[in-house]
Amino acid sequence: MVGGKLDGVFLYASSLVKFIKFQGDFCVGGAAYPEGHPKSKGLDEDIENTKYKIDAGVDFLVTQMIFDNTVLYNYMFRLLSARIYVPVVPGIMPVTSVRQINRICELSGAKLSPQFRAVVEKFTDKPDALKRAGIAYATGQIIDLIANGFKNIHIYTMNRSDIIGGIMGNLSEIIK
């Protein structure tokens, strides 16, 4: 292993960031995990690994999908406590199917807020209603983030233009 690389594969994001920054004047974004990376031993270790990425040259962070803004706000406090000051772009995932949300939570370790879990359970057998409720919930999260000072938000669209169209329609007067 040399420089965080083993057989041409970067073992750590910080090694990849250093490599990219060495190639030229690039703006590099990094992943952030408000609930901790699934492979980390805990949020403290994950914050330390995020600091390595920042020290390597990451210019901004994009979060893993969040379903509870309180989790993000707590994470932001932890980042500031760790003296991490780069911009953070929250990741919002509009949930539109039960199968989708179960798989995403399983893979990412993200947790649904109790409020949204109730919505999913209420409309499990009504796919059109769940889709509308998922759009409404994501819209509410985005409005809350905007109201609390976030200027940039990443929406995980999963190539669903109808979903993003619904959210943008809901936000049309808010983001003018």
Biotite code that builds the C-alpha atoms (Angstrom):
import biotite.structure as struc

atoms = struc.array([
    struc.Atom([0.000, 0.000, 0.000], chain_id="A", res_id=1, res_name="MET", atom_name="CA", element="C"),
    struc.Atom([1.384, 3.385, -1.022], chain_id="A", res_id=2, res_name="VAL", atom_name="CA", element="C"),
    struc.Atom([-0.282, 6.730, -0.245], chain_id="A", res_id=3, res_name="GLY", atom_name="CA", element="C"),
    struc.Atom([-3.619, 5.180, 0.665], chain_id="A", res_id=4, res_name="GLY", atom_name="CA", element="C"),
    struc.Atom([-3.672, 3.169, -2.590], chain_id="A", res_id=5, res_name="LYS", atom_name="CA", element="C"),
    struc.Atom([-3.622, -0.581, -2.974], chain_id="A", res_id=6, res_name="LEU", atom_name="CA", element="C"),
    struc.Atom([-3.283, -1.974, -6.503], chain_id="A", res_id=7, res_name="ASP", atom_name="CA", element="C"),
    struc.Atom([-4.550, 1.284, -8.039], chain_id="A", res_id=8, res_name="GLY", atom_name="CA", element="C"),
    struc.Atom([-7.601, 1.529, -5.764], chain_id="A", res_id=9, res_name="VAL", atom_name="CA", element="C"),
    struc.Atom([-7.956, 4.335, -3.241], chain_id="A", res_id=10, res_name="PHE", atom_name="CA", element="C"),
    struc.Atom([-8.714, 2.912, 0.187], chain_id="A", res_id=11, res_name="LEU", atom_name="CA", element="C"),
    struc.Atom([-9.813, 6.221, 1.699], chain_id="A", res_id=12, res_name="TYR", atom_name="CA", element="C"),
    struc.Atom([-11.638, 9.245, 0.342], chain_id="A", res_id=13, res_name="ALA", atom_name="CA", element="C"),
    struc.Atom([-8.894, 11.479, 1.738], chain_id="A", res_id=14, res_name="SER", atom_name="CA", element="C"),
    struc.Atom([-6.322, 9.711, -0.459], chain_id="A", res_id=15, res_name="SER", atom_name="CA", element="C"),
    struc.Atom([-8.469, 10.224, -3.544], chain_id="A", res_id=16, res_name="LEU", atom_name="CA", element="C"),
    struc.Atom([-8.975, 13.893, -2.646], chain_id="A", res_id=17, res_name="VAL", atom_name="CA", element="C"),
    struc.Atom([-5.218, 14.435, -2.289], chain_id="A", res_id=18, res_name="LYS", atom_name="CA", element="C"),
    struc.Atom([-4.679, 12.752, -5.660], chain_id="A", res_id=19, res_name="PHE", atom_name="CA", element="C"),
    struc.Atom([-7.308, 14.947, -7.375], chain_id="A", res_id=20, res_name="ILE", atom_name="CA", element="C"),
    struc.Atom([-5.993, 18.148, -5.800], chain_id="A", res_id=21, res_name="LYS", atom_name="CA", element="C"),
    struc.Atom([-2.469, 17.246, -6.934], chain_id="A", res_id=22, res_name="PHE", atom_name="CA", element="C"),
    struc.Atom([-3.722, 17.023, -10.540], chain_id="A", res_id=23, res_name="GLN", atom_name="CA", element="C"),
    struc.Atom([-4.926, 20.627, -10.699], chain_id="A", res_id=24, res_name="GLY", atom_name="CA", element="C"),
    struc.Atom([-7.104, 23.354, -9.261], chain_id="A", res_id=25, res_name="ASP", atom_name="CA", element="C"),
    struc.Atom([-10.287, 21.327, -8.822], chain_id="A", res_id=26, res_name="PHE", atom_name="CA", element="C"),
    struc.Atom([-13.211, 21.952, -6.510], chain_id="A", res_id=27, res_name="CYS", atom_name="CA", element="C"),
    struc.Atom([-13.824, 18.688, -4.685], chain_id="A", res_id=28, res_name="VAL", atom_name="CA", element="C"),
    struc.Atom([-16.939, 17.689, -2.790], chain_id="A", res_id=29, res_name="GLY", atom_name="CA", element="C"),
    struc.Atom([-16.994, 14.953, -0.204], chain_id="A", res_id=30, res_name="GLY", atom_name="CA", element="C"),
    struc.Atom([-19.606, 12.729, 1.344], chain_id="A", res_id=31, res_name="ALA", atom_name="CA", element="C"),
    struc.Atom([-20.911, 13.392, 4.841], chain_id="A", res_id=32, res_name="ALA", atom_name="CA", element="C"),
    struc.Atom([-22.958, 11.047, 6.998], chain_id="A", res_id=33, res_name="TYR", atom_name="CA", element="C"),
    struc.Atom([-25.125, 12.793, 9.613], chain_id="A", res_id=34, res_name="PRO", atom_name="CA", element="C"),
    struc.Atom([-26.032, 9.412, 11.126], chain_id="A", res_id=35, res_name="GLU", atom_name="CA", element="C"),
    struc.Atom([-22.512, 8.042, 10.696], chain_id="A", res_id=36, res_name="GLY", atom_name="CA", element="C"),
    struc.Atom([-21.045, 6.007, 7.873], chain_id="A", res_id=37, res_name="HIS", atom_name="CA", element="C"),
    struc.Atom([-22.407, 2.438, 7.969], chain_id="A", res_id=38, res_name="PRO", atom_name="CA", element="C"),
    struc.Atom([-18.862, 1.077, 8.352], chain_id="A", res_id=39, res_name="LYS", atom_name="CA", element="C"),
    struc.Atom([-17.725, 3.489, 11.069], chain_id="A", res_id=40, res_name="SER", atom_name="CA", element="C"),
    struc.Atom([-17.663, 2.550, 14.728], chain_id="A", res_id=41, res_name="LYS", atom_name="CA", element="C"),
    struc.Atom([-19.700, 5.622, 15.577], chain_id="A", res_id=42, res_name="GLY", atom_name="CA", element="C"),
    struc.Atom([-20.334, 9.239, 14.770], chain_id="A", res_id=43, res_name="LEU", atom_name="CA", element="C"),
    struc.Atom([-17.170, 10.427, 16.545], chain_id="A", res_id=44, res_name="ASP", atom_name="CA", element="C"),
    struc.Atom([-15.008, 8.225, 14.320], chain_id="A", res_id=45, res_name="GLU", atom_name="CA", element="C"),
    struc.Atom([-16.960, 9.336, 11.268], chain_id="A", res_id=46, res_name="ASP", atom_name="CA", element="C"),
    struc.Atom([-16.456, 13.015, 12.123], chain_id="A", res_id=47, res_name="ILE", atom_name="CA", element="C"),
    struc.Atom([-12.722, 12.345, 12.475], chain_id="A", res_id=48, res_name="GLU", atom_name="CA", element="C"),
    struc.Atom([-12.678, 10.717, 9.028], chain_id="A", res_id=49, res_name="ASN", atom_name="CA", element="C"),
    struc.Atom([-14.565, 13.717, 7.630], chain_id="A", res_id=50, res_name="THR", atom_name="CA", element="C"),
    struc.Atom([-11.867, 15.939, 9.092], chain_id="A", res_id=51, res_name="LYS", atom_name="CA", element="C"),
    struc.Atom([-9.246, 13.903, 7.199], chain_id="A", res_id=52, res_name="TYR", atom_name="CA", element="C"),
    struc.Atom([-11.144, 14.576, 3.969], chain_id="A", res_id=53, res_name="LYS", atom_name="CA", element="C"),
    struc.Atom([-11.304, 18.300, 4.744], chain_id="A", res_id=54, res_name="ILE", atom_name="CA", element="C"),
    struc.Atom([-7.596, 18.406, 5.578], chain_id="A", res_id=55, res_name="ASP", atom_name="CA", element="C"),
    struc.Atom([-6.912, 16.623, 2.273], chain_id="A", res_id=56, res_name="ALA", atom_name="CA", element="C"),
    struc.Atom([-8.690, 19.412, 0.399], chain_id="A", res_id=57, res_name="GLY", atom_name="CA", element="C"),
    struc.Atom([-12.436, 18.774, 0.260], chain_id="A", res_id=58, res_name="VAL", atom_name="CA", element="C"),
    struc.Atom([-14.136, 22.111, -0.475], chain_id="A", res_id=59, res_name="ASP", atom_name="CA", element="C"),
    struc.Atom([-17.707, 21.192, 0.497], chain_id="A", res_id=60, res_name="PHE", atom_name="CA", element="C"),
    struc.Atom([-19.716, 18.253, 1.825], chain_id="A", res_id=61, res_name="LEU", atom_name="CA", element="C"),
    struc.Atom([-22.926, 16.664, 0.545], chain_id="A", res_id=62, res_name="VAL", atom_name="CA", element="C"),
    struc.Atom([-24.803, 14.622, 3.099], chain_id="A", res_id=63, res_name="THR", atom_name="CA", element="C"),
    struc.Atom([-26.180, 11.167, 2.799], chain_id="A", res_id=64, res_name="GLN", atom_name="CA", element="C"),
    struc.Atom([-29.944, 11.370, 2.552], chain_id="A", res_id=65, res_name="MET", atom_name="CA", element="C"),
    struc.Atom([-31.625, 12.601, 5.701], chain_id="A", res_id=66, res_name="ILE", atom_name="CA", element="C"),
    struc.Atom([-35.235, 12.132, 6.676], chain_id="A", res_id=67, res_name="PHE", atom_name="CA", element="C"),
    struc.Atom([-35.145, 14.138, 9.887], chain_id="A", res_id=68, res_name="ASP", atom_name="CA", element="C"),
    struc.Atom([-33.729, 17.663, 9.780], chain_id="A", res_id=69, res_name="ASN", atom_name="CA", element="C"),
    struc.Atom([-33.021, 17.544, 13.516], chain_id="A", res_id=70, res_name="THR", atom_name="CA", element="C"),
    struc.Atom([-30.412, 14.880, 12.775], chain_id="A", res_id=71, res_name="VAL", atom_name="CA", element="C"),
    struc.Atom([-28.756, 17.277, 10.316], chain_id="A", res_id=72, res_name="LEU", atom_name="CA", element="C"),
    struc.Atom([-28.831, 20.212, 12.739], chain_id="A", res_id=73, res_name="TYR", atom_name="CA", element="C"),
    struc.Atom([-27.210, 18.065, 15.452], chain_id="A", res_id=74, res_name="ASN", atom_name="CA", element="C"),
    struc.Atom([-24.605, 16.929, 12.939], chain_id="A", res_id=75, res_name="TYR", atom_name="CA", element="C"),
    struc.Atom([-23.851, 20.526, 11.957], chain_id="A", res_id=76, res_name="MET", atom_name="CA", element="C"),
    struc.Atom([-23.217, 21.347, 15.616], chain_id="A", res_id=77, res_name="PHE", atom_name="CA", element="C"),
    struc.Atom([-20.846, 18.374, 15.856], chain_id="A", res_id=78, res_name="ARG", atom_name="CA", element="C"),
    struc.Atom([-18.985, 19.510, 12.721], chain_id="A", res_id=79, res_name="LEU", atom_name="CA", element="C"),
    struc.Atom([-18.555, 22.995, 14.141], chain_id="A", res_id=80, res_name="LEU", atom_name="CA", element="C"),
    struc.Atom([-17.364, 21.520, 17.442], chain_id="A", res_id=81, res_name="SER", atom_name="CA", element="C"),
    struc.Atom([-14.745, 19.584, 15.448], chain_id="A", res_id=82, res_name="ALA", atom_name="CA", element="C"),
    struc.Atom([-13.723, 22.848, 13.715], chain_id="A", res_id=83, res_name="ARG", atom_name="CA", element="C"),
    struc.Atom([-15.063, 21.744, 10.344], chain_id="A", res_id=84, res_name="ILE", atom_name="CA", element="C"),
    struc.Atom([-16.258, 24.859, 8.564], chain_id="A", res_id=85, res_name="TYR", atom_name="CA", element="C"),
    struc.Atom([-16.695, 23.893, 4.906], chain_id="A", res_id=86, res_name="VAL", atom_name="CA", element="C"),
    struc.Atom([-20.144, 24.365, 3.373], chain_id="A", res_id=87, res_name="PRO", atom_name="CA", element="C"),
    struc.Atom([-22.549, 21.458, 3.882], chain_id="A", res_id=88, res_name="VAL", atom_name="CA", element="C"),
    struc.Atom([-25.215, 20.618, 1.320], chain_id="A", res_id=89, res_name="VAL", atom_name="CA", element="C"),
    struc.Atom([-28.048, 18.545, 2.830], chain_id="A", res_id=90, res_name="PRO", atom_name="CA", element="C"),
    struc.Atom([-29.244, 15.548, 0.812], chain_id="A", res_id=91, res_name="GLY", atom_name="CA", element="C"),
    struc.Atom([-33.001, 15.071, 0.631], chain_id="A", res_id=92, res_name="ILE", atom_name="CA", element="C"),
    struc.Atom([-34.566, 11.891, -0.726], chain_id="A", res_id=93, res_name="MET", atom_name="CA", element="C"),
    struc.Atom([-38.227, 12.091, -1.705], chain_id="A", res_id=94, res_name="PRO", atom_name="CA", element="C"),
    struc.Atom([-39.607, 8.702, -0.702], chain_id="A", res_id=95, res_name="VAL", atom_name="CA", element="C"),
    struc.Atom([-42.263, 7.434, -3.048], chain_id="A", res_id=96, res_name="THR", atom_name="CA", element="C"),
    struc.Atom([-42.428, 3.688, -2.425], chain_id="A", res_id=97, res_name="SER", atom_name="CA", element="C"),
    struc.Atom([-42.217, 1.392, 0.577], chain_id="A", res_id=98, res_name="VAL", atom_name="CA", element="C"),
    struc.Atom([-39.818, -0.996, -1.163], chain_id="A", res_id=99, res_name="ARG", atom_name="CA", element="C"),
    struc.Atom([-37.537, 1.920, -2.064], chain_id="A", res_id=100, res_name="GLN", atom_name="CA", element="C"),
    struc.Atom([-37.396, 3.329, 1.455], chain_id="A", res_id=101, res_name="ILE", atom_name="CA", element="C"),
    struc.Atom([-36.804, -0.030, 3.110], chain_id="A", res_id=102, res_name="ASN", atom_name="CA", element="C"),
    struc.Atom([-33.913, -0.774, 0.751], chain_id="A", res_id=103, res_name="ARG", atom_name="CA", element="C"),
    struc.Atom([-32.379, 2.684, 1.136], chain_id="A", res_id=104, res_name="ILE", atom_name="CA", element="C"),
    struc.Atom([-32.513, 2.570, 4.923], chain_id="A", res_id=105, res_name="CYS", atom_name="CA", element="C"),
    struc.Atom([-31.033, -0.934, 4.883], chain_id="A", res_id=106, res_name="GLU", atom_name="CA", element="C"),
    struc.Atom([-28.109, 0.102, 2.666], chain_id="A", res_id=107, res_name="LEU", atom_name="CA", element="C"),
    struc.Atom([-27.357, 3.506, 4.143], chain_id="A", res_id=108, res_name="SER", atom_name="CA", element="C"),
    struc.Atom([-28.247, 3.082, 7.792], chain_id="A", res_id=109, res_name="GLY", atom_name="CA", element="C"),
    struc.Atom([-30.438, 6.193, 7.546], chain_id="A", res_id=110, res_name="ALA", atom_name="CA", element="C"),
    struc.Atom([-33.453, 6.252, 9.824], chain_id="A", res_id=111, res_name="LYS", atom_name="CA", element="C"),
    struc.Atom([-36.885, 7.641, 9.156], chain_id="A", res_id=112, res_name="LEU", atom_name="CA", element="C"),
    struc.Atom([-38.241, 10.218, 11.556], chain_id="A", res_id=113, res_name="SER", atom_name="CA", element="C"),
    struc.Atom([-41.221, 8.980, 13.579], chain_id="A", res_id=114, res_name="PRO", atom_name="CA", element="C"),
    struc.Atom([-43.401, 11.474, 11.692], chain_id="A", res_id=115, res_name="GLN", atom_name="CA", element="C"),
    struc.Atom([-42.393, 10.148, 8.309], chain_id="A", res_id=116, res_name="PHE", atom_name="CA", element="C"),
    struc.Atom([-42.520, 6.508, 9.443], chain_id="A", res_id=117, res_name="ARG", atom_name="CA", element="C"),
    struc.Atom([-46.192, 7.156, 10.321], chain_id="A", res_id=118, res_name="ALA", atom_name="CA", element="C"),
    struc.Atom([-46.806, 8.546, 6.822], chain_id="A", res_id=119, res_name="VAL", atom_name="CA", element="C"),
    struc.Atom([-45.181, 5.520, 5.189], chain_id="A", res_id=120, res_name="VAL", atom_name="CA", element="C"),
    struc.Atom([-47.196, 3.116, 7.345], chain_id="A", res_id=121, res_name="GLU", atom_name="CA", element="C"),
    struc.Atom([-50.455, 4.978, 6.701], chain_id="A", res_id=122, res_name="LYS", atom_name="CA", element="C"),
    struc.Atom([-50.079, 4.872, 2.912], chain_id="A", res_id=123, res_name="PHE", atom_name="CA", element="C"),
    struc.Atom([-48.252, 1.555, 2.440], chain_id="A", res_id=124, res_name="THR", atom_name="CA", element="C"),
    struc.Atom([-51.129, 0.107, 0.407], chain_id="A", res_id=125, res_name="ASP", atom_name="CA", element="C"),
    struc.Atom([-51.830, 3.321, -1.510], chain_id="A", res_id=126, res_name="LYS", atom_name="CA", element="C"),
    struc.Atom([-48.890, 3.955, -3.870], chain_id="A", res_id=127, res_name="PRO", atom_name="CA", element="C"),
    struc.Atom([-50.280, 7.168, -5.380], chain_id="A", res_id=128, res_name="ASP", atom_name="CA", element="C"),
    struc.Atom([-51.011, 8.592, -1.936], chain_id="A", res_id=129, res_name="ALA", atom_name="CA", element="C"),
    struc.Atom([-47.526, 7.604, -0.695], chain_id="A", res_id=130, res_name="LEU", atom_name="CA", element="C"),
    struc.Atom([-45.950, 9.300, -3.705], chain_id="A", res_id=131, res_name="LYS", atom_name="CA", element="C"),
    struc.Atom([-47.832, 12.539, -2.982], chain_id="A", res_id=132, res_name="ARG", atom_name="CA", element="C"),
    struc.Atom([-47.065, 12.298, 0.734], chain_id="A", res_id=133, res_name="ALA", atom_name="CA", element="C"),
    struc.Atom([-43.366, 11.669, -0.022], chain_id="A", res_id=134, res_name="GLY", atom_name="CA", element="C"),
    struc.Atom([-43.247, 14.758, -2.223], chain_id="A", res_id=135, res_name="ILE", atom_name="CA", element="C"),
    struc.Atom([-45.012, 16.796, 0.470], chain_id="A", res_id=136, res_name="ALA", atom_name="CA", element="C"),
    struc.Atom([-42.673, 15.545, 3.203], chain_id="A", res_id=137, res_name="TYR", atom_name="CA", element="C"),
    struc.Atom([-39.523, 16.285, 1.155], chain_id="A", res_id=138, res_name="ALA", atom_name="CA", element="C"),
    struc.Atom([-40.929, 19.724, 0.328], chain_id="A", res_id=139, res_name="THR", atom_name="CA", element="C"),
    struc.Atom([-41.469, 20.388, 4.031], chain_id="A", res_id=140, res_name="GLY", atom_name="CA", element="C"),
    struc.Atom([-37.899, 19.369, 4.806], chain_id="A", res_id=141, res_name="GLN", atom_name="CA", element="C"),
    struc.Atom([-36.566, 21.687, 2.115], chain_id="A", res_id=142, res_name="ILE", atom_name="CA", element="C"),
    struc.Atom([-38.675, 24.617, 3.337], chain_id="A", res_id=143, res_name="ILE", atom_name="CA", element="C"),
    struc.Atom([-37.358, 24.046, 6.865], chain_id="A", res_id=144, res_name="ASP", atom_name="CA", element="C"),
    struc.Atom([-33.749, 23.935, 5.591], chain_id="A", res_id=145, res_name="LEU", atom_name="CA", element="C"),
    struc.Atom([-34.216, 27.152, 3.609], chain_id="A", res_id=146, res_name="ILE", atom_name="CA", element="C"),
    struc.Atom([-35.806, 28.829, 6.636], chain_id="A", res_id=147, res_name="ALA", atom_name="CA", element="C"),
    struc.Atom([-32.771, 27.794, 8.694], chain_id="A", res_id=148, res_name="ASN", atom_name="CA", element="C"),
    struc.Atom([-30.236, 29.304, 6.309], chain_id="A", res_id=149, res_name="GLY", atom_name="CA", element="C"),
    struc.Atom([-29.294, 26.546, 3.880], chain_id="A", res_id=150, res_name="PHE", atom_name="CA", element="C"),
    struc.Atom([-28.828, 27.974, 0.407], chain_id="A", res_id=151, res_name="LYS", atom_name="CA", element="C"),
    struc.Atom([-28.021, 24.740, -1.414], chain_id="A", res_id=152, res_name="ASN", atom_name="CA", element="C"),
    struc.Atom([-29.840, 21.424, -1.164], chain_id="A", res_id=153, res_name="ILE", atom_name="CA", element="C"),
    struc.Atom([-29.140, 18.220, -3.043], chain_id="A", res_id=154, res_name="HIS", atom_name="CA", element="C"),
    struc.Atom([-32.236, 16.260, -4.003], chain_id="A", res_id=155, res_name="ILE", atom_name="CA", element="C"),
    struc.Atom([-31.706, 12.571, -4.687], chain_id="A", res_id=156, res_name="TYR", atom_name="CA", element="C"),
    struc.Atom([-34.088, 12.283, -7.658], chain_id="A", res_id=157, res_name="THR", atom_name="CA", element="C"),
    struc.Atom([-33.316, 8.717, -8.750], chain_id="A", res_id=158, res_name="MET", atom_name="CA", element="C"),
    struc.Atom([-34.043, 9.882, -12.321], chain_id="A", res_id=159, res_name="ASN", atom_name="CA", element="C"),
    struc.Atom([-37.669, 10.652, -11.466], chain_id="A", res_id=160, res_name="ARG", atom_name="CA", element="C"),
    struc.Atom([-38.486, 13.943, -13.173], chain_id="A", res_id=161, res_name="SER", atom_name="CA", element="C"),
    struc.Atom([-42.110, 13.724, -12.022], chain_id="A", res_id=162, res_name="ASP", atom_name="CA", element="C"),
    struc.Atom([-40.993, 13.718, -8.388], chain_id="A", res_id=163, res_name="ILE", atom_name="CA", element="C"),
    struc.Atom([-38.680, 16.703, -8.764], chain_id="A", res_id=164, res_name="ILE", atom_name="CA", element="C"),
    struc.Atom([-41.388, 18.461, -10.791], chain_id="A", res_id=165, res_name="GLY", atom_name="CA", element="C"),
    struc.Atom([-43.788, 18.039, -7.884], chain_id="A", res_id=166, res_name="GLY", atom_name="CA", element="C"),
    struc.Atom([-41.260, 19.405, -5.408], chain_id="A", res_id=167, res_name="ILE", atom_name="CA", element="C"),
    struc.Atom([-40.346, 22.330, -7.634], chain_id="A", res_id=168, res_name="MET", atom_name="CA", element="C"),
    struc.Atom([-44.029, 23.126, -8.114], chain_id="A", res_id=169, res_name="GLY", atom_name="CA", element="C"),
    struc.Atom([-44.477, 23.171, -4.342], chain_id="A", res_id=170, res_name="ASN", atom_name="CA", element="C"),
    struc.Atom([-41.457, 25.468, -3.954], chain_id="A", res_id=171, res_name="LEU", atom_name="CA", element="C"),
    struc.Atom([-42.209, 27.786, -6.877], chain_id="A", res_id=172, res_name="SER", atom_name="CA", element="C"),
    struc.Atom([-43.094, 30.798, -4.736], chain_id="A", res_id=173, res_name="GLU", atom_name="CA", element="C"),
    struc.Atom([-40.546, 30.024, -2.033], chain_id="A", res_id=174, res_name="ILE", atom_name="CA", element="C"),
    struc.Atom([-37.347, 29.933, -4.079], chain_id="A", res_id=175, res_name="ILE", atom_name="CA", element="C"),
    struc.Atom([-38.027, 32.922, -6.338], chain_id="A", res_id=176, res_name="LYS", atom_name="CA", element="C"),
])
